Amino acid sequence: MAGHSKWANRKHRKGRQDEKRAKIFTKLARAITVAVREGGDDPEYNSALVNAIEKAKSENMPNDNIDRAIKKGTGDLGGNDFERITYEGYGPGGTAFIVNCLTDNKNRTAADIRHYFSKYDGNLGATGCVSYLFDKVGLIVIEKEGIDEEELMLEAVEAGAEDFKQEEEVFEIVTKVEDFNKVKTALKENYKLLESDLTMIPKTTVKIDDEGMYKRLTTLIDVMEDNDDVQDIYHNCQFEIDEEDN
């Protein structure tokens, strides 16, 4: 994993997400609705729906909200038609960004994302301009406290995990995309999963230890997160500055 901690670099984003609960629910509901439209409303045959619902529950999204999102997906309730679209671009300092969106207006979303990159010294690129710098994998994060590392590692490998890494506060388990659900199902029987999702991990990272650069990059991430169309943001920044000092 090139010494890169996916979990550590997402801490700053998750802290700010806690302040934006309603906006998070909007994004989660949209993901559930699209998962239903693409794969049906039976979780047994729709792993994307299972993952979307689990993510919603991990954010304490009310069951009523989840049910409404499912009904919008089946057509029992009215709702906009959303489509998936991915943008790639460069942030300040030559950093690489991948932005996954669910939108009902591609022109609006493209204009928004282009504006964000330009405002913070980056630029929107063509499809494929940075995706080769990332690997798509499954990522499972488990809190270290009270966990036997050797036992967890053995269980993860037996279930099909590809990589296992110890970080300061957590264990990170990486899987191939096709093995993700199998490994997640095996581990959640005995462990509390702090995070479990398909994600993009950079092959190499750009070290960010300049305060001005740190602020530009984190502000860029924040304004993107504020956009309801944006579902996921992946980058290759390795933040070396303590957020508490900023």
Secondary structure, DSSP 8 states (H G I E B T S, - for coil): -TT--HHHHHHHHHHHHTT-HHHHHHHHHHHHHHHHHHH-S-GGG-HHHHHHHHHHHHTT--HHHHHHHHHHHHTSS-----EEEEEEEE-GGG-EEEEEEEES-HHHHHHHHHHHHHHTT-EE--TTTTGGGEEEEEEEEEE-TT--HHHHHHHHHHHT-SEEEE-SSEEEEEE-GGGHHHHHHHHTTTS-EEEEEEEEEESS-EEE--HHHHHHHHHHHHHHHTSTTEEEEEE-EEE-S-GGG-
